[in-house]
Amino acid sequence: MSIKHGLLALLSEGPAYGAALKADFEQRTGNTWPVNVGQVYTTLDRLQRDALVAADDPDAEGRIRYRLTDDGRTELDRWWRTPVDRQATPREELVIKLALAVDSPGIDSSAVAQAQRSATMHRLQQLTRLKTSIDVATDFAWLMVVEHQLFAAEAEIRWLDQLEASLSRYGHRTPTPSAASEHPTAAEVSR
């Protein structure tokens, strides 16, 4: 998700000031993606440049209220209907860390995986406790965010299980340069 579309979604509910948009964005996403106020205003400037939002004149306190334009509503409607592209994967720090660990001399990649497993299990316990404290009648969006994090943590643990099984089964083998070049890139896999 981009902040751009998040702000458009919030503005579809009515005009708002940048600081209020920041607070609403963070509250609605359960603070899972905090944004700084400068990022909000930079994004609003770009949205205004692209005619997706319009800015009112500053009020007596110098605050500017933004509102969605017809073009902005069209862009937002397109975004709602367009599935998230899972082939354009972001860099995943854990995957990079473990990929480097398995081929780094003197690094116990199983210990790195175990340390992550311990941290992820702790996070899973925290999320489970948090889920039970959510009032579904008033915070359904927050429940949705927490459940997504729960599923992601569970998936990470399953992936770590698979990684450790593979490490145990195949042992640590540093690939030769010719073998390393045989692996397809992420872009090749997505084709």
PyMOL CGO cylinders between C-alpha atoms (Angstrom):
from pymol import cmd
from pymol.cgo import CYLINDER

trace = [
    CYLINDER, 0.00, 0.00, 0.00, 1.18, 3.45, -0.70, 0.3, 1, 1, 1, 1, 1, 1,
    CYLINDER, 1.18, 3.45, -0.70, 0.67, 6.42, 1.54, 0.3, 1, 1, 1, 1, 1, 1,
    CYLINDER, 0.67, 6.42, 1.54, -0.73, 8.12, -1.55, 0.3, 1, 1, 1, 1, 1, 1,
    CYLINDER, -0.73, 8.12, -1.55, -3.69, 5.76, -1.75, 0.3, 1, 1, 1, 1, 1, 1,
    CYLINDER, -3.69, 5.76, -1.75, -4.14, 5.71, 2.00, 0.3, 1, 1, 1, 1, 1, 1,
    CYLINDER, -4.14, 5.71, 2.00, -4.51, 9.48, 2.03, 0.3, 1, 1, 1, 1, 1, 1,
    CYLINDER, -4.51, 9.48, 2.03, -6.90, 9.37, -0.91, 0.3, 1, 1, 1, 1, 1, 1,
    CYLINDER, -6.90, 9.37, -0.91, -9.02, 6.80, 0.95, 0.3, 1, 1, 1, 1, 1, 1,
    CYLINDER, -9.02, 6.80, 0.95, -9.15, 8.99, 4.04, 0.3, 1, 1, 1, 1, 1, 1,
    CYLINDER, -9.15, 8.99, 4.04, -9.99, 12.09, 2.01, 0.3, 1, 1, 1, 1, 1, 1,
    CYLINDER, -9.99, 12.09, 2.01, -12.86, 10.22, 0.34, 0.3, 1, 1, 1, 1, 1, 1,
    CYLINDER, -12.86, 10.22, 0.34, -14.59, 10.50, 3.72, 0.3, 1, 1, 1, 1, 1, 1,
    CYLINDER, -14.59, 10.50, 3.72, -14.32, 14.29, 3.69, 0.3, 1, 1, 1, 1, 1, 1,
    CYLINDER, -14.32, 14.29, 3.69, -11.84, 17.19, 3.70, 0.3, 1, 1, 1, 1, 1, 1,
    CYLINDER, -11.84, 17.19, 3.70, -9.07, 17.08, 6.31, 0.3, 1, 1, 1, 1, 1, 1,
    CYLINDER, -9.07, 17.08, 6.31, -5.87, 18.75, 7.48, 0.3, 1, 1, 1, 1, 1, 1,
    CYLINDER, -5.87, 18.75, 7.48, -2.53, 17.00, 7.02, 0.3, 1, 1, 1, 1, 1, 1,
    CYLINDER, -2.53, 17.00, 7.02, -1.98, 16.39, 10.74, 0.3, 1, 1, 1, 1, 1, 1,
    CYLINDER, -1.98, 16.39, 10.74, -5.44, 14.82, 11.04, 0.3, 1, 1, 1, 1, 1, 1,
    CYLINDER, -5.44, 14.82, 11.04, -4.74, 12.61, 8.01, 0.3, 1, 1, 1, 1, 1, 1,
    CYLINDER, -4.74, 12.61, 8.01, -1.49, 11.42, 9.64, 0.3, 1, 1, 1, 1, 1, 1,
    CYLINDER, -1.49, 11.42, 9.64, -3.29, 10.59, 12.90, 0.3, 1, 1, 1, 1, 1, 1,
    CYLINDER, -3.29, 10.59, 12.90, -6.18, 8.85, 11.10, 0.3, 1, 1, 1, 1, 1, 1,
    CYLINDER, -6.18, 8.85, 11.10, -3.81, 6.84, 8.88, 0.3, 1, 1, 1, 1, 1, 1,
    CYLINDER, -3.81, 6.84, 8.88, -1.83, 5.59, 11.87, 0.3, 1, 1, 1, 1, 1, 1,
    CYLINDER, -1.83, 5.59, 11.87, -4.93, 4.90, 13.97, 0.3, 1, 1, 1, 1, 1, 1,
    CYLINDER, -4.93, 4.90, 13.97, -6.69, 3.00, 11.18, 0.3, 1, 1, 1, 1, 1, 1,
    CYLINDER, -6.69, 3.00, 11.18, -3.63, 0.83, 10.51, 0.3, 1, 1, 1, 1, 1, 1,
    CYLINDER, -3.63, 0.83, 10.51, -3.00, 0.22, 14.21, 0.3, 1, 1, 1, 1, 1, 1,
    CYLINDER, -3.00, 0.22, 14.21, 0.30, 2.10, 14.07, 0.3, 1, 1, 1, 1, 1, 1,
    CYLINDER, 0.30, 2.10, 14.07, 1.77, -0.75, 12.03, 0.3, 1, 1, 1, 1, 1, 1,
    CYLINDER, 1.77, -0.75, 12.03, 2.99, 1.75, 9.46, 0.3, 1, 1, 1, 1, 1, 1,
    CYLINDER, 2.99, 1.75, 9.46, 3.82, 5.03, 11.21, 0.3, 1, 1, 1, 1, 1, 1,
    CYLINDER, 3.82, 5.03, 11.21, 4.40, 7.99, 8.92, 0.3, 1, 1, 1, 1, 1, 1,
    CYLINDER, 4.40, 7.99, 8.92, 6.07, 11.27, 9.69, 0.3, 1, 1, 1, 1, 1, 1,
    CYLINDER, 6.07, 11.27, 9.69, 4.15, 14.45, 9.12, 0.3, 1, 1, 1, 1, 1, 1,
    CYLINDER, 4.15, 14.45, 9.12, 6.66, 15.62, 6.50, 0.3, 1, 1, 1, 1, 1, 1,
    CYLINDER, 6.66, 15.62, 6.50, 5.97, 12.50, 4.46, 0.3, 1, 1, 1, 1, 1, 1,
    CYLINDER, 5.97, 12.50, 4.46, 2.23, 13.24, 4.64, 0.3, 1, 1, 1, 1, 1, 1,
    CYLINDER, 2.23, 13.24, 4.64, 2.67, 16.82, 3.42, 0.3, 1, 1, 1, 1, 1, 1,
    CYLINDER, 2.67, 16.82, 3.42, 5.10, 15.81, 0.67, 0.3, 1, 1, 1, 1, 1, 1,
    CYLINDER, 5.10, 15.81, 0.67, 2.59, 13.24, -0.54, 0.3, 1, 1, 1, 1, 1, 1,
    CYLINDER, 2.59, 13.24, -0.54, -0.24, 15.80, -0.36, 0.3, 1, 1, 1, 1, 1, 1,
    CYLINDER, -0.24, 15.80, -0.36, 1.86, 18.21, -2.45, 0.3, 1, 1, 1, 1, 1, 1,
    CYLINDER, 1.86, 18.21, -2.45, 2.35, 15.52, -5.11, 0.3, 1, 1, 1, 1, 1, 1,
    CYLINDER, 2.35, 15.52, -5.11, -1.35, 14.63, -5.03, 0.3, 1, 1, 1, 1, 1, 1,
    CYLINDER, -1.35, 14.63, -5.03, -2.21, 18.31, -5.50, 0.3, 1, 1, 1, 1, 1, 1,
    CYLINDER, -2.21, 18.31, -5.50, 0.32, 18.61, -8.36, 0.3, 1, 1, 1, 1, 1, 1,
    CYLINDER, 0.32, 18.61, -8.36, -1.33, 15.58, -10.02, 0.3, 1, 1, 1, 1, 1, 1,
    CYLINDER, -1.33, 15.58, -10.02, -4.82, 17.13, -9.50, 0.3, 1, 1, 1, 1, 1, 1,
    CYLINDER, -4.82, 17.13, -9.50, -5.93, 14.23, -7.27, 0.3, 1, 1, 1, 1, 1, 1,
    CYLINDER, -5.93, 14.23, -7.27, -6.53, 16.55, -4.31, 0.3, 1, 1, 1, 1, 1, 1,
    CYLINDER, -6.53, 16.55, -4.31, -7.24, 20.26, -3.98, 0.3, 1, 1, 1, 1, 1, 1,
    CYLINDER, -7.24, 20.26, -3.98, -6.11, 22.52, -1.16, 0.3, 1, 1, 1, 1, 1, 1,
    CYLINDER, -6.11, 22.52, -1.16, -8.30, 25.15, 0.46, 0.3, 1, 1, 1, 1, 1, 1,
    CYLINDER, -8.30, 25.15, 0.46, -6.88, 28.53, 1.41, 0.3, 1, 1, 1, 1, 1, 1,
    CYLINDER, -6.88, 28.53, 1.41, -5.07, 28.51, 4.76, 0.3, 1, 1, 1, 1, 1, 1,
    CYLINDER, -5.07, 28.51, 4.76, -7.32, 29.10, 7.77, 0.3, 1, 1, 1, 1, 1, 1,
    CYLINDER, -7.32, 29.10, 7.77, -6.64, 31.73, 10.48, 0.3, 1, 1, 1, 1, 1, 1,
    CYLINDER, -6.64, 31.73, 10.48, -4.03, 29.42, 12.03, 0.3, 1, 1, 1, 1, 1, 1,
    CYLINDER, -4.03, 29.42, 12.03, -2.29, 28.81, 8.70, 0.3, 1, 1, 1, 1, 1, 1,
    CYLINDER, -2.29, 28.81, 8.70, -3.57, 25.22, 8.36, 0.3, 1, 1, 1, 1, 1, 1,
    CYLINDER, -3.57, 25.22, 8.36, -4.55, 23.96, 4.92, 0.3, 1, 1, 1, 1, 1, 1,
    CYLINDER, -4.55, 23.96, 4.92, -7.46, 21.61, 4.46, 0.3, 1, 1, 1, 1, 1, 1,
    CYLINDER, -7.46, 21.61, 4.46, -7.29, 19.11, 1.58, 0.3, 1, 1, 1, 1, 1, 1,
    CYLINDER, -7.29, 19.11, 1.58, -10.14, 17.52, -0.33, 0.3, 1, 1, 1, 1, 1, 1,
    CYLINDER, -10.14, 17.52, -0.33, -10.46, 14.81, -2.95, 0.3, 1, 1, 1, 1, 1, 1,
    CYLINDER, -10.46, 14.81, -2.95, -11.03, 15.85, -6.57, 0.3, 1, 1, 1, 1, 1, 1,
    CYLINDER, -11.03, 15.85, -6.57, -12.99, 13.90, -9.17, 0.3, 1, 1, 1, 1, 1, 1,
    CYLINDER, -12.99, 13.90, -9.17, -9.68, 12.65, -10.61, 0.3, 1, 1, 1, 1, 1, 1,
    CYLINDER, -9.68, 12.65, -10.61, -8.66, 11.61, -7.11, 0.3, 1, 1, 1, 1, 1, 1,
    CYLINDER, -8.66, 11.61, -7.11, -11.89, 9.65, -6.67, 0.3, 1, 1, 1, 1, 1, 1,
    CYLINDER, -11.89, 9.65, -6.67, -11.31, 7.93, -10.03, 0.3, 1, 1, 1, 1, 1, 1,
    CYLINDER, -11.31, 7.93, -10.03, -7.75, 7.00, -8.99, 0.3, 1, 1, 1, 1, 1, 1,
    CYLINDER, -7.75, 7.00, -8.99, -8.99, 5.72, -5.62, 0.3, 1, 1, 1, 1, 1, 1,
    CYLINDER, -8.99, 5.72, -5.62, -11.72, 3.63, -7.27, 0.3, 1, 1, 1, 1, 1, 1,
    CYLINDER, -11.72, 3.63, -7.27, -9.10, 2.12, -9.60, 0.3, 1, 1, 1, 1, 1, 1,
    CYLINDER, -9.10, 2.12, -9.60, -6.90, 1.30, -6.58, 0.3, 1, 1, 1, 1, 1, 1,
    CYLINDER, -6.90, 1.30, -6.58, -9.77, -0.38, -4.70, 0.3, 1, 1, 1, 1, 1, 1,
    CYLINDER, -9.77, -0.38, -4.70, -10.45, -2.64, -7.70, 0.3, 1, 1, 1, 1, 1, 1,
    CYLINDER, -10.45, -2.64, -7.70, -6.82, -3.51, -8.47, 0.3, 1, 1, 1, 1, 1, 1,
    CYLINDER, -6.82, -3.51, -8.47, -5.34, -6.53, -6.65, 0.3, 1, 1, 1, 1, 1, 1,
    CYLINDER, -5.34, -6.53, -6.65, -2.01, -6.10, -4.85, 0.3, 1, 1, 1, 1, 1, 1,
    CYLINDER, -2.01, -6.10, -4.85, 0.84, -7.34, -7.05, 0.3, 1, 1, 1, 1, 1, 1,
    CYLINDER, 0.84, -7.34, -7.05, 2.60, -10.06, -5.08, 0.3, 1, 1, 1, 1, 1, 1,
    CYLINDER, 2.60, -10.06, -5.08, 5.21, -10.57, -7.81, 0.3, 1, 1, 1, 1, 1, 1,
    CYLINDER, 5.21, -10.57, -7.81, 6.72, -7.17, -7.02, 0.3, 1, 1, 1, 1, 1, 1,
    CYLINDER, 6.72, -7.17, -7.02, 8.10, -8.42, -3.74, 0.3, 1, 1, 1, 1, 1, 1,
    CYLINDER, 8.10, -8.42, -3.74, 9.75, -5.98, -1.37, 0.3, 1, 1, 1, 1, 1, 1,
    CYLINDER, 9.75, -5.98, -1.37, 13.15, -6.69, 0.10, 0.3, 1, 1, 1, 1, 1, 1,
    CYLINDER, 13.15, -6.69, 0.10, 12.65, -8.95, 3.07, 0.3, 1, 1, 1, 1, 1, 1,
    CYLINDER, 12.65, -8.95, 3.07, 15.42, -8.38, 5.59, 0.3, 1, 1, 1, 1, 1, 1,
    CYLINDER, 15.42, -8.38, 5.59, 15.07, -11.79, 7.25, 0.3, 1, 1, 1, 1, 1, 1,
    CYLINDER, 15.07, -11.79, 7.25, 15.38, -13.66, 3.95, 0.3, 1, 1, 1, 1, 1, 1,
    CYLINDER, 15.38, -13.66, 3.95, 18.42, -11.59, 2.98, 0.3, 1, 1, 1, 1, 1, 1,
    CYLINDER, 18.42, -11.59, 2.98, 20.01, -12.11, 6.41, 0.3, 1, 1, 1, 1, 1, 1,
    CYLINDER, 20.01, -12.11, 6.41, 19.58, -15.89, 6.33, 0.3, 1, 1, 1, 1, 1, 1,
    CYLINDER, 19.58, -15.89, 6.33, 20.59, -16.17, 2.67, 0.3, 1, 1, 1, 1, 1, 1,
    CYLINDER, 20.59, -16.17, 2.67, 23.84, -14.43, 3.56, 0.3, 1, 1, 1, 1, 1, 1,
    CYLINDER, 23.84, -14.43, 3.56, 24.27, -16.44, 6.78, 0.3, 1, 1, 1, 1, 1, 1,
    CYLINDER, 24.27, -16.44, 6.78, 24.15, -19.86, 5.08, 0.3, 1, 1, 1, 1, 1, 1,
    CYLINDER, 24.15, -19.86, 5.08, 27.12, -18.99, 2.90, 0.3, 1, 1, 1, 1, 1, 1,
    CYLINDER, 27.12, -18.99, 2.90, 29.13, -16.87, 5.32, 0.3, 1, 1, 1, 1, 1, 1,
    CYLINDER, 29.13, -16.87, 5.32, 32.19, -18.57, 6.84, 0.3, 1, 1, 1, 1, 1, 1,
    CYLINDER, 32.19, -18.57, 6.84, 32.04, -18.88, 10.61, 0.3, 1, 1, 1, 1, 1, 1,
    CYLINDER, 32.04, -18.88, 10.61, 28.33, -18.06, 10.86, 0.3, 1, 1, 1, 1, 1, 1,
    CYLINDER, 28.33, -18.06, 10.86, 26.01, -20.66, 12.40, 0.3, 1, 1, 1, 1, 1, 1,
    CYLINDER, 26.01, -20.66, 12.40, 22.96, -20.16, 10.22, 0.3, 1, 1, 1, 1, 1, 1,
    CYLINDER, 22.96, -20.16, 10.22, 20.93, -22.52, 12.42, 0.3, 1, 1, 1, 1, 1, 1,
    CYLINDER, 20.93, -22.52, 12.42, 21.65, -20.27, 15.42, 0.3, 1, 1, 1, 1, 1, 1,
    CYLINDER, 21.65, -20.27, 15.42, 20.58, -17.23, 13.39, 0.3, 1, 1, 1, 1, 1, 1,
    CYLINDER, 20.58, -17.23, 13.39, 17.34, -19.03, 12.46, 0.3, 1, 1, 1, 1, 1, 1,
    CYLINDER, 17.34, -19.03, 12.46, 16.78, -20.11, 16.10, 0.3, 1, 1, 1, 1, 1, 1,
    CYLINDER, 16.78, -20.11, 16.10, 17.24, -16.55, 17.36, 0.3, 1, 1, 1, 1, 1, 1,
    CYLINDER, 17.24, -16.55, 17.36, 14.64, -15.39, 14.86, 0.3, 1, 1, 1, 1, 1, 1,
    CYLINDER, 14.64, -15.39, 14.86, 12.30, -18.23, 15.81, 0.3, 1, 1, 1, 1, 1, 1,
    CYLINDER, 12.30, -18.23, 15.81, 12.50, -17.23, 19.46, 0.3, 1, 1, 1, 1, 1, 1,
    CYLINDER, 12.50, -17.23, 19.46, 11.74, -13.59, 18.65, 0.3, 1, 1, 1, 1, 1, 1,
    CYLINDER, 11.74, -13.59, 18.65, 8.89, -14.53, 16.31, 0.3, 1, 1, 1, 1, 1, 1,
    CYLINDER, 8.89, -14.53, 16.31, 7.36, -16.90, 18.90, 0.3, 1, 1, 1, 1, 1, 1,
    CYLINDER, 7.36, -16.90, 18.90, 7.49, -14.08, 21.45, 0.3, 1, 1, 1, 1, 1, 1,
    CYLINDER, 7.49, -14.08, 21.45, 5.79, -11.75, 18.95, 0.3, 1, 1, 1, 1, 1, 1,
    CYLINDER, 5.79, -11.75, 18.95, 3.17, -14.40, 18.21, 0.3, 1, 1, 1, 1, 1, 1,
    CYLINDER, 3.17, -14.40, 18.21, 2.36, -14.64, 21.93, 0.3, 1, 1, 1, 1, 1, 1,
    CYLINDER, 2.36, -14.64, 21.93, 2.10, -10.83, 22.19, 0.3, 1, 1, 1, 1, 1, 1,
    CYLINDER, 2.10, -10.83, 22.19, -0.23, -10.67, 19.20, 0.3, 1, 1, 1, 1, 1, 1,
    CYLINDER, -0.23, -10.67, 19.20, -2.41, -13.47, 20.56, 0.3, 1, 1, 1, 1, 1, 1,
    CYLINDER, -2.41, -13.47, 20.56, -2.83, -11.60, 23.85, 0.3, 1, 1, 1, 1, 1, 1,
    CYLINDER, -2.83, -11.60, 23.85, -3.48, -8.37, 21.98, 0.3, 1, 1, 1, 1, 1, 1,
    CYLINDER, -3.48, -8.37, 21.98, -6.15, -9.99, 19.81, 0.3, 1, 1, 1, 1, 1, 1,
    CYLINDER, -6.15, -9.99, 19.81, -8.15, -11.03, 22.88, 0.3, 1, 1, 1, 1, 1, 1,
    CYLINDER, -8.15, -11.03, 22.88, -8.20, -7.42, 24.13, 0.3, 1, 1, 1, 1, 1, 1,
    CYLINDER, -8.20, -7.42, 24.13, -9.70, -5.91, 20.96, 0.3, 1, 1, 1, 1, 1, 1,
    CYLINDER, -9.70, -5.91, 20.96, -13.31, -4.75, 21.07, 0.3, 1, 1, 1, 1, 1, 1,
    CYLINDER, -13.31, -4.75, 21.07, -14.53, -6.02, 17.71, 0.3, 1, 1, 1, 1, 1, 1,
    CYLINDER, -14.53, -6.02, 17.71, -17.59, -3.76, 17.79, 0.3, 1, 1, 1, 1, 1, 1,
    CYLINDER, -17.59, -3.76, 17.79, -15.46, -0.60, 17.75, 0.3, 1, 1, 1, 1, 1, 1,
    CYLINDER, -15.46, -0.60, 17.75, -12.08, -1.73, 16.38, 0.3, 1, 1, 1, 1, 1, 1,
    CYLINDER, -12.08, -1.73, 16.38, -12.73, -4.24, 13.60, 0.3, 1, 1, 1, 1, 1, 1,
    CYLINDER, -12.73, -4.24, 13.60, -10.04, -2.67, 11.37, 0.3, 1, 1, 1, 1, 1, 1,
    CYLINDER, -10.04, -2.67, 11.37, -7.49, -3.07, 14.19, 0.3, 1, 1, 1, 1, 1, 1,
    CYLINDER, -7.49, -3.07, 14.19, -8.56, -6.74, 14.60, 0.3, 1, 1, 1, 1, 1, 1,
    CYLINDER, -8.56, -6.74, 14.60, -7.94, -7.26, 10.90, 0.3, 1, 1, 1, 1, 1, 1,
    CYLINDER, -7.94, -7.26, 10.90, -4.43, -5.76, 11.17, 0.3, 1, 1, 1, 1, 1, 1,
    CYLINDER, -4.43, -5.76, 11.17, -3.56, -7.88, 14.22, 0.3, 1, 1, 1, 1, 1, 1,
    CYLINDER, -3.56, -7.88, 14.22, -4.86, -11.07, 12.60, 0.3, 1, 1, 1, 1, 1, 1,
    CYLINDER, -4.86, -11.07, 12.60, -2.74, -10.37, 9.51, 0.3, 1, 1, 1, 1, 1, 1,
    CYLINDER, -2.74, -10.37, 9.51, 0.32, -9.98, 11.73, 0.3, 1, 1, 1, 1, 1, 1,
    CYLINDER, 0.32, -9.98, 11.73, -0.58, -13.25, 13.49, 0.3, 1, 1, 1, 1, 1, 1,
    CYLINDER, -0.58, -13.25, 13.49, -0.79, -15.13, 10.20, 0.3, 1, 1, 1, 1, 1, 1,
    CYLINDER, -0.79, -15.13, 10.20, 2.47, -13.57, 9.01, 0.3, 1, 1, 1, 1, 1, 1,
    CYLINDER, 2.47, -13.57, 9.01, 4.23, -14.63, 12.23, 0.3, 1, 1, 1, 1, 1, 1,
    CYLINDER, 4.23, -14.63, 12.23, 2.84, -18.17, 11.90, 0.3, 1, 1, 1, 1, 1, 1,
    CYLINDER, 2.84, -18.17, 11.90, 4.02, -18.32, 8.28, 0.3, 1, 1, 1, 1, 1, 1,
    CYLINDER, 4.02, -18.32, 8.28, 7.46, -17.08, 9.29, 0.3, 1, 1, 1, 1, 1, 1,
    CYLINDER, 7.46, -17.08, 9.29, 7.74, -19.85, 11.89, 0.3, 1, 1, 1, 1, 1, 1,
    CYLINDER, 7.74, -19.85, 11.89, 6.73, -22.47, 9.29, 0.3, 1, 1, 1, 1, 1, 1,
    CYLINDER, 6.73, -22.47, 9.29, 9.33, -21.06, 6.88, 0.3, 1, 1, 1, 1, 1, 1,
    CYLINDER, 9.33, -21.06, 6.88, 12.00, -21.19, 9.60, 0.3, 1, 1, 1, 1, 1, 1,
    CYLINDER, 12.00, -21.19, 9.60, 11.02, -24.83, 10.27, 0.3, 1, 1, 1, 1, 1, 1,
    CYLINDER, 11.02, -24.83, 10.27, 11.48, -25.60, 6.58, 0.3, 1, 1, 1, 1, 1, 1,
    CYLINDER, 11.48, -25.60, 6.58, 14.81, -23.78, 6.48, 0.3, 1, 1, 1, 1, 1, 1,
    CYLINDER, 14.81, -23.78, 6.48, 16.15, -25.67, 9.49, 0.3, 1, 1, 1, 1, 1, 1,
    CYLINDER, 16.15, -25.67, 9.49, 14.99, -28.99, 8.03, 0.3, 1, 1, 1, 1, 1, 1,
    CYLINDER, 14.99, -28.99, 8.03, 16.80, -28.16, 4.80, 0.3, 1, 1, 1, 1, 1, 1,
    CYLINDER, 16.80, -28.16, 4.80, 19.95, -27.11, 6.65, 0.3, 1, 1, 1, 1, 1, 1,
    CYLINDER, 19.95, -27.11, 6.65, 19.88, -30.37, 8.57, 0.3, 1, 1, 1, 1, 1, 1,
    CYLINDER, 19.88, -30.37, 8.57, 19.16, -32.47, 5.49, 0.3, 1, 1, 1, 1, 1, 1,
    CYLINDER, 19.16, -32.47, 5.49, 21.65, -30.83, 3.13, 0.3, 1, 1, 1, 1, 1, 1,
    CYLINDER, 21.65, -30.83, 3.13, 24.19, -29.43, 5.52, 0.3, 1, 1, 1, 1, 1, 1,
    CYLINDER, 24.19, -29.43, 5.52, 26.11, -26.31, 4.76, 0.3, 1, 1, 1, 1, 1, 1,
    CYLINDER, 26.11, -26.31, 4.76, 27.51, -26.31, 1.25, 0.3, 1, 1, 1, 1, 1, 1,
    CYLINDER, 27.51, -26.31, 1.25, 28.99, -23.18, -0.23, 0.3, 1, 1, 1, 1, 1, 1,
    CYLINDER, 28.99, -23.18, -0.23, 27.91, -23.06, -3.88, 0.3, 1, 1, 1, 1, 1, 1,
    CYLINDER, 27.91, -23.06, -3.88, 30.55, -22.85, -6.55, 0.3, 1, 1, 1, 1, 1, 1,
    CYLINDER, 30.55, -22.85, -6.55, 30.41, -19.79, -8.81, 0.3, 1, 1, 1, 1, 1, 1,
    CYLINDER, 30.41, -19.79, -8.81, 28.98, -21.86, -11.68, 0.3, 1, 1, 1, 1, 1, 1,
    CYLINDER, 28.98, -21.86, -11.68, 26.28, -23.39, -9.44, 0.3, 1, 1, 1, 1, 1, 1,
    CYLINDER, 26.28, -23.39, -9.44, 25.32, -19.99, -8.06, 0.3, 1, 1, 1, 1, 1, 1,
    CYLINDER, 25.32, -19.99, -8.06, 24.76, -18.65, -11.57, 0.3, 1, 1, 1, 1, 1, 1,
    CYLINDER, 24.76, -18.65, -11.57, 22.29, -21.50, -12.25, 0.3, 1, 1, 1, 1, 1, 1,
    CYLINDER, 22.29, -21.50, -12.25, 19.79, -20.08, -9.75, 0.3, 1, 1, 1, 1, 1, 1,
    CYLINDER, 19.79, -20.08, -9.75, 17.08, -17.98, -11.38, 0.3, 1, 1, 1, 1, 1, 1,
    CYLINDER, 17.08, -17.98, -11.38, 16.62, -14.43, -10.19, 0.3, 1, 1, 1, 1, 1, 1,
    CYLINDER, 16.62, -14.43, -10.19, 13.34, -13.31, -8.60, 0.3, 1, 1, 1, 1, 1, 1,
    CYLINDER, 13.34, -13.31, -8.60, 12.47, -11.52, -11.84, 0.3, 1, 1, 1, 1, 1, 1,
    CYLINDER, 12.47, -11.52, -11.84, 13.03, -14.73, -13.83, 0.3, 1, 1, 1, 1, 1, 1,
    CYLINDER, 13.03, -14.73, -13.83, 10.83, -16.74, -11.44, 0.3, 1, 1, 1, 1, 1, 1,
    CYLINDER, 10.83, -16.74, -11.44, 7.96, -14.26, -11.79, 0.3, 1, 1, 1, 1, 1, 1,
    CYLINDER, 7.96, -14.26, -11.79, 7.85, -14.59, -15.59, 0.3, 1, 1, 1, 1, 1, 1,
]
cmd.load_cgo(trace, "trace")
